[in-house]
Amino acid sequence: MDNKTFVPKQDRQNQKWYLIDAQGKVLGRLATRIAALLRGKNNPLFTPHLDMGAFVVVINADKIAFTGKKLSTKTYIWHTGYPQGLKRVPVTKVLAKHPERIIRWAVKGMLPHNRLGRRVNQKLFVYVGSEHPHAAQKPEKIEI
């Protein structure tokens, strides 16, 4: 009897491309869906230690929605590594200058914090307008 557990191999050829329009979508709900697509959790052959996910293209990042008072109270905090290098930036300033970073940071926090997470995060492409340079990959538009 051959009772071995089936472990799938990583298949780069069959990875899909998805297109998501972020206009009017709530940030957290959108980010969880994007993180699940990037990890491949919708795939029946999902394997936690392999990169089985799809490529995700997000457009209209500047038209993202926030719930409650987040637009006036939420701040992003990080440390530069230098003495007194604690940086605090309100979400309104980030939304005005680099709106694509908001989605990228939200998704990054939902991915594994190891080399697999860094590799999966590279398959996320976020754009401010409705134009993107990935038309040749024929991304499948999905509604969130």
N, C-alpha and C positions, 0 to 999 in steps of 0.2 A: 504494500500500500504506500502510495505517495501522498502523505498528508502535510505537505509543505505549505507554508503561508505564501500567498502571492504578494510580491512587492513590485510595484511598477517601476520602470526605468524612466528617467527624465526625458521627455520628448519635446525638443525645441521646435520641431516642424509643425506640430499641431496646436501651437499656442495661438489663441484668438486675439483679435483687437476689438476693443469696445470704445464707443464714443458716448460721452455723457455730457449733457447740457446742464450747467450748474445754475442757470438763471432761475431765481426764486426758490431755490432749494435750501433747506436748513443745513447748516454746516455739519453738525454731528451726525445726522442721519445719512447725509451724502458720504461722509468720510468712512462710516462703518461699511457701507455698501462697496465703496471703492477698495477698502482694505480686504474685504472678503474676496472680491474678484482678483485682486493682485496675488493673494495667497493661493487661490484655486479652491476655495472651500465649496464652491458650487459644482465642482467636478466630482463625479462618483469615484474616481481613482485618487482622491486627495490623500497625500502622504505628508505628514507634518515636517519631515526633514528634507523634502525636495521642493524645488521651485516649480510647481505645477500650474501656476496662475497665468492670467492673460495680461496683455498690455492694455492700459487704460489711458484714453485721451480725454481730458476735461476741457471744455470750452466755456466761455463767459464766466470766468472766475471772479470778475469784478462785480457781478450781479448776485452774489451769494447772500442768503438771508440769515439773520440771527434772531433768536427768540429772546423774549424778556428784555432785560436791561443790558444785555451783553455788549451791545454797541457802545454804551457809555462807560461800562465798568471793567470789561475784560482787558487785561494787559498781558503781554508776552514778556517773560523774564528769562534772561540767560546771563552767564558769566563769561567774560572774555578770556579769563585765565591770568590777567594782569591784576596787580593790587588795585583795589577800589574799582574793579571792572564789572560791577553788576549793572546790567542794562535793563531798563524797563521801557517798553514801548506800548502805547495804547493801540487797541485793534483798529481804531479809526485812522491812525497814521499809517499803519501797515496796509490797510485797505485802500488808502489813497495812493500810496507809492508803489507797493508790490503786492497786489491782491492775490497773485498766484501762490505766494508763500503761505497764506492762511490755510489753503486746502492741503498743500504739501506738508506743513507742520502737523495738521490734524491727522492726516493719514499715517505719517511717520510714527506718531505716538501709539498707533493701533497695531503696528507691525512688530514682529519679534526684534528685540534689541541685541542682535548678533549679526554675523556675516550674512546669514540668509535674509534677514530683514533689510540689510543694506542693498543686497542684490535685487530683492523684490522691489524695493523703492525706486530703483533705476528704471523700472518699467512704467512709471507714472509720468505722464506728460500733461502739464497744466498750462493753459493759454488764456490771456485776458480777453481777447475778442472772440468772434465766432469763426475765425479762420484758423486753420492748422495745417502743417506741412505733411500730414500723414495720410493723404488721400490715396496714395498708391497702395497702402496696406488694406484698403477697403474696410475701415472699422465699422462694426455693427452697432447701430445706434440703439441704446437701451434707455428706457424710461425708469426713473427712480421714484 
